[in-house]
C-alpha cells in the first residue's frame, strides 16, 4: 500500500487502493475487504506513514527532512 500511494502522487479512495492491491471488491462481501484495507491504512495513519484526508481518501505522508526515526527507511 505504501508503494502504491507513493507512486500515485495523489490521494486515493480506499476502494481504489483495495482493488489495486488485489482485493476482490466486486464480491458479495466486498464491504468486508474494503474495511480490511481501511483498517490496514488506519494503522499506517497511526504510525504517521499515511495521511487520511476527506473520509476514505488516503495519501502517503510527506517526509520531513529532519525526521530520522530509527528503522524507518524514509528517514
DATA-V793112 format. One record per residue. N is the residue number from 0. RES is the residue in one letter. PSI is psi in whole degrees, 0 to 359 (none if undefined). OMEGA is omega in whole degrees, -180 to 180 (NA if undefined). Layout:
BEGIN
<<N;RES;PSI;OMEGA> <N;RES;PSI;OMEGA>>
END
This chain:
BEGIN
<<0;X;322;180> <1;X;316;179> <2;X;321;179> <3;X;310;-179> <4;X;321;179> <5;X;320;-180> <6;X;335;-177> <7;X;323;-180> <8;X;16;180> <9;X;167;176> <10;X;148;179> <11;X;147;176> <12;X;148;-178> <13;X;324;179> <14;X;320;179> <15;X;323;178> <16;X;314;180> <17;X;315;180> <18;X;317;-178> <19;X;331;180> <20;X;6;173> <21;X;6;177> <22;X;142;179> <23;X;89;-177> <24;X;355;180> <25;X;353;-179> <26;X;165;180> <27;X;323;-179> <28;X;32;-175> <29;X;325;179> <30;X;323;180> <31;X;317;-178> <32;X;321;178> <33;X;319;179> <34;X;327;175> <35;X;316;178> <36;X;317;179> <37;X;319;179> <38;X;317;178> <39;X;318;179> <40;X;321;-180> <41;X;327;174> <42;X;320;178> <43;X;328;175> <44;X;314;-180> <45;X;328;178> <46;X;351;-180> <47;X;11;-177> <48;X;339;-179> <49;X;149;178> <50;X;136;175> <51;X;126;177> <52;X;227;175> <53;X;154;-175> <54;X;125;175> <55;X;14;174> <56;X;129;-176> <57;X;149;176> <58;X;160;178> <59;X;142;179> <60;X;143;177> <61;X;148;180> <62;X;125;176> <63;X;124;-177> <64;X;331;-180> <65;X;359;-178> <66;X;109;-179> <67;X;59;180> <68;X;132;-179> <69;X;131;177> <70;X;359;-180> <71;X;113;-176> <72;X;345;179> <73;X;337;-172> <74;X;none;NA>>
END
